[in-house]
Amino acid sequence: MNQPRPILSSSATQLALGVRLAANRRLDNFIAGDNTQALQTIIEYVNGAQTGHLYLQGARGTGKSHLLQGACAEMAARGVQVSYIPLTERAELKVQILASLAHCELICVDDIDEIASDSEWQRAIFNLYNEMEGTRTRIIFSAQHEPTCLSLADLASRLQAALRVIINPATDISRAQVLAQRAQAFGFDLDDDAIRYILQHHSRDMHHLVALLDDLDAFSLAAKQRVSLSLLRKFLRQRDADRDCSR
């Protein structure tokens, strides 16, 4: 599955460092399900109706990264300078990048609880937060856990002051909608029987489900066959066999 590069700084016409957001992560194609209010809050935020900083909290696979990247894409399309920083990728980054974001009007810090025990990164985020106070720059944070999971109490205190947005777990209905939407983006239809089969025989984690569709599309192209329930079963059998052989 194609992943976005670890940092994005962009305007509507120029993407610095040759990086870009995942094209399929936009606010207008986010399957809200039980998160209609959360989505509305993000939309109001990018439209200027909400001020201050946001803290999106939800379990893994609930769409937090989609919302952050969607917010970046929406504002970048208006010519606003934005930066997206996924802390799951921090091994590829240097903490000093945070010192060069003063020109940005929106900064999205994804998975901040990934640095719960990393004092260097926590201190850098704390300094960034303080630097942006009193400026027009706004920050959206995402995490699976509450800010108190961070070891730097001063940073945790700052994040507790942000507007908390709770992202609810996906339902099977919203999972099915995401699968159908992702399939259409690849140019094929995934019927109800195939979707039910996937949900019955595969992890319900949204990251794994989206990755499955990416791999299924590649399998279909290699086999030169359209996606069907029969091809799906063949794909899953082969994948499981390959996993068994690699153990």
HELIX and SHEET records of a PDB file:
HELIX    1   1 ALA A   16  GLY A   18  5                                   3    
HELIX    2   2 LEU A   27  ASN A   29  5                                   3    
HELIX    3   3 GLY A   33  ASN A   35  5                                   3    
HELIX    4   4 THR A   36  VAL A   46  1                                  11    
HELIX    5   5 LYS A   64  ALA A   76  1                                  13    
HELIX    6   6 LEU A   87  GLU A   92  5                                   6    
HELIX    7   7 VAL A   95  SER A  100  5                                   6    
HELIX    8   8 ILE A  112  ILE A  115  5                                   4    
HELIX    9   9 SER A  119  MET A  132  1                                  14    
HELIX   10  10 PRO A  147  CYS A  149  5                                   3    
HELIX   11  11 ALA A  153  GLN A  160  1                                   8    
HELIX   12  12 ASP A  172  PHE A  186  1                                  15    
HELIX   13  13 ASP A  192  HIS A  201  1                                  10    
HELIX   14  14 MET A  206  ALA A  223  1                                  18    
HELIX   15  15 LEU A  229  SER A  246  1                                  18    
SHEET    1   A 6 LEU A   8  SER A  10  0                                        
SHEET    2   A 6 VAL A  82  PRO A  86 -1                                        
SHEET    3   A 6 LEU A 106  ASP A 110  1                                        
SHEET    4   A 6 ARG A 138  ALA A 143  1                                        
SHEET    5   A 6 LEU A  54  GLY A  58  1                                        
SHEET    6   A 6 LEU A 163  ILE A 167  1                                        
END                                                                             
